[in-house]
Amino acid sequence: MIYIKFNIYFQGIKVSLTKYGLPQVAIYPGMLLLLMAVLFFAGPKFTNKCVIISVEAILLVVLVWVLAFFRDPVRAIPAEKGLILSPADGTVSNVEIVENCEEIGGRAMRIGIFLSIFNVHINRAPCAVKIGKISYKKGYFKNAMSAESAKVNESNNILMTRTDEPFDKLVLRQISGAIARRIVCDTREGDVLSGGEKFGMIKFGSRTELYYPLRENARCEVKVGDKVKAGSSILVRYE
């Protein structure tokens, strides 16, 4: 895959933006800057300076947040074999056993990660995998903090097979939230991804779930409430 990065500079600091943010990363800041300019030049005719400064400050905060939402930070990918890495930034919201995961074909462990509007929203491959069937499902946009949202919300299921031992099947589910309205999946069936490789994002708050076969030598390394980062935090270690 070919990745494109867009960089902006704020007071000498370079911030990389993801290509998955297009077109929003171009349209939203442009609209905010235009609104700020109109308020600056035309505002004094309708209101006082204090109101203008207050509104401009609020718009500036929103502008910085929009740009920060689409940031694409560099991540150090662990080189150790036998790992399953976090596919998303956020907070672990549930770690539980699923008695019958149809895609995996038996008992599985489900790890849910909630992404707030302040997290990086880029999804990464949990390990070296080959992409299998990808299934998109229309649905609602309920609060993604709840595990129940996985059953009814818009989602994108990606079946993966590890290309290193053990050659387990994995399921990664991108789930929209109350604010998220756009799932981006930039991979296709048959693609081969390396561990930590970027393949998409969910825009503006969401949930990501990972399913792996329940086996004695697969030790879960996280618990509910843990903060994780895509491509660098270890979720599971094969012993």
C-alpha positions as a Markdown table, in Angstrom:
| # | Residue | x | y | z |
|---|---|---|---|---|
| 1 | Met | 0.0 | 0.0 | 0.0 |
| 2 | Ile | 1.1 | 3.6 | -0.6 |
| 3 | Tyr | 0.6 | 6.1 | 2.2 |
| 4 | Ile | 0.4 | 9.8 | 1.9 |
| 5 | Lys | 1.1 | 12.2 | 4.8 |
| 6 | Phe | 0.1 | 15.8 | 4.9 |
| 7 | Asn | 2.1 | 18.0 | 7.2 |
| 8 | Ile | 1.2 | 21.3 | 8.9 |
| 9 | Tyr | 3.5 | 23.5 | 11.0 |
| 10 | Phe | 2.3 | 25.2 | 14.2 |
| 11 | Gln | 4.8 | 27.5 | 15.9 |
| 12 | Gly | 7.6 | 25.4 | 14.3 |
| 13 | Ile | 6.2 | 22.0 | 15.3 |
| 14 | Lys | 5.4 | 19.6 | 12.5 |
| 15 | Val | 2.1 | 17.8 | 12.8 |
| 16 | Ser | 1.5 | 14.9 | 10.3 |
| 17 | Leu | -2.1 | 14.4 | 9.1 |
| 18 | Thr | -3.5 | 11.2 | 7.7 |
| 19 | Lys | -4.8 | 10.9 | 4.1 |
| 20 | Tyr | -7.8 | 9.2 | 5.6 |
| 21 | Gly | -9.0 | 12.5 | 6.9 |
| 22 | Leu | -9.7 | 13.8 | 3.4 |
| 23 | Pro | -11.9 | 15.6 | 2.5 |
| 24 | Gln | -12.9 | 16.7 | 6.1 |
| 25 | Val | -9.3 | 17.8 | 7.0 |
| 26 | Ala | -9.4 | 20.3 | 4.1 |
| 27 | Ile | -13.0 | 21.3 | 4.2 |
| 28 | Tyr | -13.7 | 21.8 | 7.9 |
| 29 | Pro | -10.6 | 24.0 | 8.7 |
| 30 | Gly | -11.3 | 26.0 | 5.6 |
| 31 | Met | -14.8 | 26.7 | 6.7 |
| 32 | Leu | -13.6 | 27.7 | 10.2 |
| 33 | Leu | -10.9 | 30.0 | 8.9 |
| 34 | Leu | -13.5 | 31.6 | 6.5 |
| 35 | Leu | -15.9 | 32.1 | 9.4 |
| 36 | Met | -13.1 | 33.6 | 11.6 |
| 37 | Ala | -12.2 | 36.0 | 8.8 |
| 38 | Val | -15.8 | 37.1 | 8.3 |
| 39 | Leu | -16.3 | 37.7 | 12.0 |
| 40 | Phe | -13.0 | 39.6 | 12.3 |
| 41 | Phe | -13.9 | 42.1 | 9.5 |
| 42 | Ala | -17.7 | 42.3 | 9.7 |
| 43 | Gly | -18.2 | 41.6 | 13.4 |
| 44 | Pro | -17.5 | 45.1 | 14.7 |
| 45 | Lys | -20.5 | 46.4 | 12.8 |
| 46 | Phe | -22.9 | 44.1 | 14.8 |
| 47 | Thr | -21.3 | 43.5 | 18.3 |
| 48 | Asn | -18.6 | 44.6 | 20.6 |
| 49 | Lys | -14.9 | 43.6 | 20.7 |
| 50 | Cys | -15.3 | 41.3 | 23.8 |
| 51 | Val | -17.9 | 39.1 | 22.0 |
| 52 | Ile | -15.8 | 38.9 | 18.9 |
| 53 | Ile | -12.6 | 37.9 | 20.8 |
| 54 | Ser | -14.6 | 35.2 | 22.7 |
| 55 | Val | -16.1 | 33.7 | 19.6 |
| 56 | Glu | -12.8 | 33.8 | 17.7 |
| 57 | Ala | -11.1 | 32.0 | 20.6 |
| 58 | Ile | -13.8 | 29.3 | 20.5 |
| 59 | Leu | -13.4 | 28.8 | 16.8 |
| 60 | Leu | -9.7 | 28.6 | 17.2 |
| 61 | Val | -10.0 | 25.8 | 19.7 |
| 62 | Val | -12.3 | 23.9 | 17.4 |
| 63 | Leu | -9.9 | 24.5 | 14.5 |
| 64 | Val | -7.0 | 23.0 | 16.5 |
| 65 | Trp | -9.1 | 20.1 | 17.6 |
| 66 | Val | -10.2 | 19.3 | 14.0 |
| 67 | Leu | -6.5 | 19.2 | 12.9 |
| 68 | Ala | -5.5 | 17.2 | 16.0 |
| 69 | Phe | -8.2 | 14.6 | 15.3 |
| 70 | Phe | -6.6 | 13.7 | 12.0 |
| 71 | Arg | -3.1 | 13.6 | 13.3 |
| 72 | Asp | -0.9 | 10.7 | 12.2 |
| 73 | Pro | 1.8 | 10.1 | 14.8 |
| 74 | Val | 4.8 | 7.9 | 14.3 |
| 75 | Arg | 4.6 | 4.7 | 16.3 |
| 76 | Ala | 7.3 | 2.2 | 17.3 |
| 77 | Ile | 6.1 | -1.2 | 16.3 |
| 78 | Pro | 7.3 | -4.0 | 18.6 |
| 79 | Ala | 9.5 | -6.5 | 16.6 |
| 80 | Glu | 8.9 | -9.4 | 18.9 |
| 81 | Lys | 7.1 | -12.4 | 17.4 |
| 82 | Gly | 3.9 | -13.9 | 18.8 |
| 83 | Leu | 2.1 | -10.7 | 19.7 |
| 84 | Ile | -1.3 | -9.2 | 18.9 |
| 85 | Leu | -1.1 | -5.4 | 19.0 |
| 86 | Ser | -3.8 | -2.9 | 19.6 |
| 87 | Pro | -5.6 | -2.0 | 16.4 |
| 88 | Ala | -6.7 | 1.3 | 17.8 |
| 89 | Asp | -6.0 | 4.1 | 20.3 |
| 90 | Gly | -8.3 | 4.4 | 23.2 |
| 91 | Thr | -9.5 | 2.8 | 26.4 |
| 92 | Val | -10.2 | -0.9 | 26.9 |
| 93 | Ser | -13.9 | -1.1 | 27.6 |
| 94 | Asn | -14.4 | -4.8 | 27.8 |
| 95 | Val | -12.5 | -8.1 | 27.8 |
| 96 | Glu | -14.8 | -11.1 | 27.7 |
| 97 | Ile | -15.2 | -14.6 | 26.3 |
| 98 | Val | -17.6 | -15.1 | 23.3 |
| 99 | Glu | -18.8 | -18.7 | 23.4 |
| 100 | Asn | -19.4 | -19.1 | 19.7 |
| 101 | Cys | -17.7 | -16.7 | 17.3 |
| 102 | Glu | -19.0 | -17.7 | 13.9 |
| 103 | Glu | -16.0 | -16.2 | 11.9 |
| 104 | Ile | -13.4 | -17.9 | 14.1 |
| 105 | Gly | -15.4 | -21.1 | 14.5 |
| 106 | Gly | -15.6 | -21.5 | 18.3 |
| 107 | Arg | -14.8 | -19.8 | 21.5 |
| 108 | Ala | -13.0 | -16.5 | 21.3 |
| 109 | Met | -11.9 | -13.6 | 23.4 |
| 110 | Arg | -13.3 | -10.2 | 22.6 |
| 111 | Ile | -11.3 | -7.0 | 23.4 |
| 112 | Gly | -13.3 | -3.8 | 22.9 |
| 113 | Ile | -11.6 | -0.4 | 22.7 |
| 114 | Phe | -13.5 | 2.9 | 23.0 |
| 115 | Leu | -12.1 | 5.8 | 21.0 |
| 116 | Ser | -13.1 | 9.2 | 22.3 |
| 117 | Ile | -13.1 | 12.3 | 20.1 |
| 118 | Phe | -9.6 | 13.2 | 21.5 |
| 119 | Asn | -7.9 | 9.9 | 20.5 |
| 120 | Val | -6.0 | 9.2 | 17.3 |
| 121 | His | -8.5 | 7.4 | 15.1 |
| 122 | Ile | -6.3 | 5.5 | 12.7 |
| 123 | Asn | -6.7 | 1.7 | 12.7 |
| 124 | Arg | -3.7 | -0.6 | 12.4 |
| 125 | Ala | -3.2 | -4.3 | 11.7 |
| 126 | Pro | -2.8 | -6.2 | 15.0 |
| 127 | Cys | 0.0 | -8.4 | 13.6 |
| 128 | Ala | 1.2 | -9.7 | 10.3 |
| 129 | Val | -2.0 | -10.9 | 8.6 |
| 130 | Lys | -3.7 | -11.7 | 5.3 |
| 131 | Ile | -7.0 | -10.1 | 4.8 |
| 132 | Gly | -10.0 | -12.3 | 4.2 |
| 133 | Lys | -13.7 | -11.4 | 3.9 |
| 134 | Ile | -14.7 | -7.8 | 4.6 |
| 135 | Ser | -18.4 | -7.3 | 5.6 |
| 136 | Tyr | -20.0 | -3.9 | 5.9 |
| 137 | Lys | -23.3 | -3.6 | 7.9 |
| 138 | Lys | -25.6 | -0.6 | 8.0 |
| 139 | Gly | -26.9 | 0.3 | 11.4 |
| 140 | Tyr | -27.5 | 2.9 | 14.1 |
| 141 | Phe | -25.1 | 5.5 | 15.7 |
| 142 | Lys | -25.5 | 4.8 | 19.4 |
| 143 | Asn | -22.9 | 5.6 | 22.0 |
| 144 | Ala | -19.9 | 3.5 | 21.2 |
| 145 | Met | -18.8 | 3.3 | 24.9 |
| 146 | Ser | -21.4 | 0.6 | 25.4 |
| 147 | Ala | -20.6 | -3.0 | 24.2 |
| 148 | Glu | -24.2 | -3.2 | 23.1 |
| 149 | Ser | -23.4 | -0.7 | 20.3 |
| 150 | Ala | -21.5 | -3.5 | 18.6 |
| 151 | Lys | -24.8 | -5.3 | 17.9 |
| 152 | Val | -26.8 | -2.5 | 16.4 |
| 153 | Asn | -24.4 | 0.2 | 15.1 |
| 154 | Glu | -23.0 | 0.6 | 11.6 |
| 155 | Ser | -19.9 | -1.6 | 11.5 |
| 156 | Asn | -17.2 | -3.1 | 9.2 |
| 157 | Asn | -16.0 | -6.7 | 10.0 |
| 158 | Ile | -12.6 | -7.7 | 8.7 |
| 159 | Leu | -11.6 | -11.4 | 8.8 |
| 160 | Met | -7.8 | -11.8 | 9.1 |
| 161 | Thr | -5.5 | -14.8 | 9.2 |
| 162 | Arg | -2.1 | -14.5 | 11.0 |
| 163 | Thr | 0.8 | -15.1 | 8.6 |
| 164 | Asp | 3.1 | -16.1 | 11.5 |
| 165 | Glu | 2.6 | -19.0 | 14.0 |
| 166 | Pro | 0.1 | -19.6 | 15.3 |
| 167 | Phe | -1.8 | -19.1 | 12.1 |
| 168 | Asp | -5.0 | -18.1 | 13.9 |
| 169 | Lys | -8.0 | -16.4 | 12.4 |
| 170 | Leu | -8.7 | -13.0 | 13.9 |
| 171 | Val | -11.7 | -10.7 | 13.5 |
| 172 | Leu | -11.4 | -6.9 | 13.6 |
| 173 | Arg | -14.5 | -4.9 | 13.8 |
| 174 | Gln | -14.7 | -1.1 | 13.1 |
| 175 | Ile | -17.9 | 0.3 | 14.8 |
| 176 | Ser | -19.3 | 3.8 | 14.4 |
| 177 | Gly | -20.5 | 5.8 | 17.4 |
| 178 | Ala | -22.9 | 8.5 | 18.3 |
| 179 | Ile | -20.6 | 11.1 | 16.6 |
| 180 | Ala | -18.7 | 8.9 | 14.1 |
| 181 | Arg | -20.5 | 8.7 | 10.8 |
| 182 | Arg | -17.8 | 7.5 | 8.4 |
| 183 | Ile | -15.9 | 4.2 | 8.5 |
| 184 | Val | -12.8 | 4.1 | 6.3 |
| 185 | Cys | -11.3 | 0.7 | 5.3 |
| 186 | Asp | -8.4 | 1.0 | 2.8 |
| 187 | Thr | -7.7 | -2.7 | 2.3 |
| 188 | Arg | -9.2 | -5.5 | 0.3 |
| 189 | Glu | -9.5 | -9.3 | 0.4 |
| 190 | Gly | -6.2 | -10.9 | -0.3 |
| 191 | Asp | -4.0 | -8.0 | 0.9 |
| 192 | Val | -1.1 | -8.8 | 3.2 |
| 193 | Leu | -0.4 | -6.3 | 6.0 |
| 194 | Ser | 2.5 | -6.2 | 8.4 |
| 195 | Gly | 2.0 | -5.7 | 12.2 |
| 196 | Gly | 1.1 | -2.1 | 13.0 |
| 197 | Glu | 0.4 | -1.2 | 9.3 |
| 198 | Lys | -2.3 | 1.4 | 8.8 |
| 199 | Phe | -5.4 | 0.5 | 6.9 |
| 200 | Gly | -8.2 | 2.9 | 7.8 |
| 201 | Met | -9.9 | 5.0 | 10.4 |
| 202 | Ile | -13.3 | 5.8 | 11.9 |
| 203 | Lys | -14.1 | 9.5 | 11.9 |
| 204 | Phe | -15.2 | 11.4 | 15.1 |
| 205 | Gly | -15.5 | 8.9 | 18.0 |
| 206 | Ser | -16.0 | 5.2 | 17.7 |
| 207 | Arg | -15.3 | 1.7 | 18.9 |
| 208 | Thr | -12.9 | -1.0 | 17.6 |
| 209 | Glu | -13.2 | -4.7 | 18.6 |
| 210 | Leu | -10.7 | -7.5 | 18.2 |
| 211 | Tyr | -11.6 | -11.2 | 18.4 |
| 212 | Tyr | -9.0 | -14.0 | 18.7 |
| 213 | Pro | -9.4 | -17.8 | 19.4 |
| 214 | Leu | -9.4 | -18.7 | 23.1 |
| 215 | Arg | -6.4 | -20.9 | 23.7 |
| 216 | Glu | -4.2 | -21.7 | 26.7 |
| 217 | Asn | -1.0 | -20.2 | 25.3 |
| 218 | Ala | -2.6 | -16.9 | 24.4 |
| 219 | Arg | -2.3 | -14.5 | 27.4 |
| 220 | Cys | -4.3 | -11.3 | 27.4 |
| 221 | Glu | -2.1 | -8.4 | 28.6 |
| 222 | Val | -4.8 | -5.8 | 29.1 |
| 223 | Lys | -7.7 | -5.2 | 31.4 |
| 224 | Val | -10.7 | -2.9 | 31.4 |
| 225 | Gly | -9.7 | 0.7 | 31.8 |
| 226 | Asp | -6.2 | 0.4 | 30.3 |
| 227 | Lys | -5.1 | 3.0 | 27.8 |
| 228 | Val | -3.8 | 1.6 | 24.6 |
| 229 | Lys | -2.1 | 2.9 | 21.4 |
| 230 | Ala | -2.5 | 1.4 | 17.9 |
| 231 | Gly | 0.5 | -0.5 | 16.7 |
| 232 | Ser | 2.5 | -0.2 | 19.9 |
| 233 | Ser | 0.5 | -1.5 | 22.8 |
| 234 | Ile | 0.4 | -5.3 | 23.3 |
| 235 | Leu | -3.0 | -6.8 | 23.7 |
| 236 | Val | -2.1 | -10.5 | 23.6 |
| 237 | Arg | 1.1 | -12.5 | 23.9 |
| 238 | Tyr | 1.4 | -16.1 | 22.7 |
| 239 | Glu | 3.6 | -18.1 | 25.0 |
